[in-house]
Amino acid sequence: MRPDQEEPGDPLTRTQAFEDFYLWHFDMMTRFVARPTADPHTMADLTAEIFLAALHSRHTYRPGRGNKTGWLYGVARNVLGGPATPH
């Protein structure tokens, strides 16, 4: 999806809509992961880890504290900052 399109409905509370959330943010997260990592296989693995972590921690999202994209960047920073992440 393009950034100028309307963001999908609340995927963090409905499991079926998580795919839309994933598709909406996939390119953005891939670019974010590409900064510290040039290897395409590592980028794909880290991007997958980010979305898996987001899926498992979606209950922590609080709309009053920011939007879903900002929350996802926080999840991504946690994944990239983990001890098992190659840099």
Short mmCIF file of the C-alpha atoms (twelve columns), coordinates in Angstrom:
data_MODEL
# 
_entry.id   MODEL 
# 
loop_
_atom_site.group_PDB 
_atom_site.id 
_atom_site.type_symbol 
_atom_site.label_atom_id 
_atom_site.label_alt_id 
_atom_site.label_comp_id 
_atom_site.label_asym_id 
_atom_site.label_seq_id 
_atom_site.Cartn_x 
_atom_site.Cartn_y 
_atom_site.Cartn_z 
_atom_site.pdbx_PDB_model_num 
ATOM 1  C CA . MET A 1  0.000  0.000   0.000  1 
ATOM 2  C CA . ARG A 2  1.078  3.548   -0.617 1 
ATOM 3  C CA . PRO A 3  1.501  6.004   2.277  1 
ATOM 4  C CA . ASP A 4  -1.134 8.314   0.766  1 
ATOM 5  C CA . GLN A 5  -3.799 5.616   1.033  1 
ATOM 6  C CA . GLU A 6  -6.032 5.383   4.045  1 
ATOM 7  C CA . GLU A 7  -4.637 3.221   6.839  1 
ATOM 8  C CA . PRO A 8  -6.585 -0.007  7.440  1 
ATOM 9  C CA . GLY A 9  -8.954 -0.359  10.399 1 
ATOM 10 C CA . ASP A 10 -7.787 -1.347  13.868 1 
ATOM 11 C CA . PRO A 11 -5.717 -4.497  13.163 1 
ATOM 12 C CA . LEU A 12 -4.187 -4.604  16.582 1 
ATOM 13 C CA . THR A 13 -7.454 -5.761  18.109 1 
ATOM 14 C CA . ARG A 14 -8.644 -8.047  15.287 1 
ATOM 15 C CA . THR A 15 -6.368 -10.916 14.277 1 
ATOM 16 C CA . GLN A 16 -7.868 -11.224 10.775 1 
ATOM 17 C CA . ALA A 17 -6.995 -7.593  10.003 1 
ATOM 18 C CA . PHE A 18 -3.353 -8.015  10.993 1 
ATOM 19 C CA . GLU A 19 -2.563 -8.976  7.397  1 
ATOM 20 C CA . ASP A 20 -3.715 -5.535  6.255  1 
ATOM 21 C CA . PHE A 21 -1.552 -3.925  8.957  1 
ATOM 22 C CA . TYR A 22 1.389  -6.026  7.771  1 
ATOM 23 C CA . LEU A 23 0.899  -5.088  4.113  1 
ATOM 24 C CA . TRP A 24 0.460  -1.409  4.986  1 
ATOM 25 C CA . HIS A 25 3.729  -1.265  6.952  1 
ATOM 26 C CA . PHE A 26 5.865  -3.900  5.204  1 
ATOM 27 C CA . ASP A 27 7.844  -1.572  2.909  1 
ATOM 28 C CA . MET A 28 8.357  0.915   5.709  1 
ATOM 29 C CA . MET A 29 9.771  -1.746  8.047  1 
ATOM 30 C CA . THR A 30 11.942 -3.231  5.300  1 
ATOM 31 C CA . ARG A 31 13.505 0.203   4.686  1 
ATOM 32 C CA . PHE A 32 13.982 0.634   8.448  1 
ATOM 33 C CA . VAL A 33 15.781 -2.726  8.671  1 
ATOM 34 C CA . ALA A 34 17.877 -1.943  5.577  1 
ATOM 35 C CA . ARG A 35 19.681 0.871   7.408  1 
ATOM 36 C CA . PRO A 36 21.803 -1.361  9.647  1 
ATOM 37 C CA . THR A 37 21.707 -4.448  7.394  1 
ATOM 38 C CA . ALA A 38 22.599 -4.779  3.720  1 
ATOM 39 C CA . ASP A 39 22.116 -8.536  3.378  1 
ATOM 40 C CA . PRO A 40 18.679 -9.216  1.821  1 
ATOM 41 C CA . HIS A 41 18.208 -12.496 3.705  1 
ATOM 42 C CA . THR A 42 18.936 -10.852 7.039  1 
ATOM 43 C CA . MET A 43 16.598 -7.977  6.135  1 
ATOM 44 C CA . ALA A 44 13.802 -10.444 5.364  1 
ATOM 45 C CA . ASP A 45 14.406 -12.339 8.620  1 
ATOM 46 C CA . LEU A 46 14.462 -9.192  10.736 1 
ATOM 47 C CA . THR A 47 11.351 -7.796  9.069  1 
ATOM 48 C CA . ALA A 48 9.555  -11.071 9.790  1 
ATOM 49 C CA . GLU A 49 10.764 -10.951 13.420 1 
ATOM 50 C CA . ILE A 50 9.401  -7.433  13.787 1 
ATOM 51 C CA . PHE A 51 5.930  -8.400  12.607 1 
ATOM 52 C CA . LEU A 52 5.929  -11.572 14.693 1 
ATOM 53 C CA . ALA A 53 6.867  -9.531  17.769 1 
ATOM 54 C CA . ALA A 54 4.132  -7.008  16.887 1 
ATOM 55 C CA . LEU A 55 1.573  -9.786  16.548 1 
ATOM 56 C CA . HIS A 56 2.497  -11.249 19.926 1 
ATOM 57 C CA . SER A 57 2.598  -7.876  21.684 1 
ATOM 58 C CA . ARG A 58 -0.367 -6.174  19.995 1 
ATOM 59 C CA . HIS A 59 -2.140 -6.095  23.350 1 
ATOM 60 C CA . THR A 60 0.420  -3.508  24.516 1 
ATOM 61 C CA . TYR A 61 -0.651 -0.885  21.960 1 
ATOM 62 C CA . ARG A 62 -2.329 2.112   23.617 1 
ATOM 63 C CA . PRO A 63 -3.990 4.533   21.139 1 
ATOM 64 C CA . GLY A 64 -3.723 7.415   23.593 1 
ATOM 65 C CA . ARG A 65 0.064  7.171   23.587 1 
ATOM 66 C CA . GLY A 66 0.564  7.421   19.801 1 
ATOM 67 C CA . ASN A 67 -0.373 5.926   16.478 1 
ATOM 68 C CA . LYS A 68 0.129  2.327   15.334 1 
ATOM 69 C CA . THR A 69 3.058  3.223   13.091 1 
ATOM 70 C CA . GLY A 70 4.987  4.786   15.967 1 
ATOM 71 C CA . TRP A 71 4.223  1.769   18.124 1 
ATOM 72 C CA . LEU A 72 5.511  -0.535  15.368 1 
ATOM 73 C CA . TYR A 73 8.758  1.447   15.147 1 
ATOM 74 C CA . GLY A 74 9.146  0.901   18.897 1 
ATOM 75 C CA . VAL A 75 8.656  -2.839  18.413 1 
ATOM 76 C CA . ALA A 76 11.210 -2.742  15.580 1 
ATOM 77 C CA . ARG A 77 13.763 -0.928  17.741 1 
ATOM 78 C CA . ASN A 78 13.304 -3.569  20.424 1 
ATOM 79 C CA . VAL A 79 13.810 -6.381  17.902 1 
ATOM 80 C CA . LEU A 80 16.872 -4.740  16.349 1 
ATOM 81 C CA . GLY A 81 18.340 -3.959  19.748 1 
ATOM 82 C CA . GLY A 82 18.036 -7.538  20.998 1 
ATOM 83 C CA . PRO A 83 21.187 -9.530  21.754 1 
ATOM 84 C CA . ALA A 84 20.606 -12.099 18.959 1 
ATOM 85 C CA . THR A 85 20.289 -9.478  16.203 1 
ATOM 86 C CA . PRO A 86 23.225 -9.390  13.756 1 
ATOM 87 C CA . HIS A 87 24.330 -5.837  12.864 1 
# 
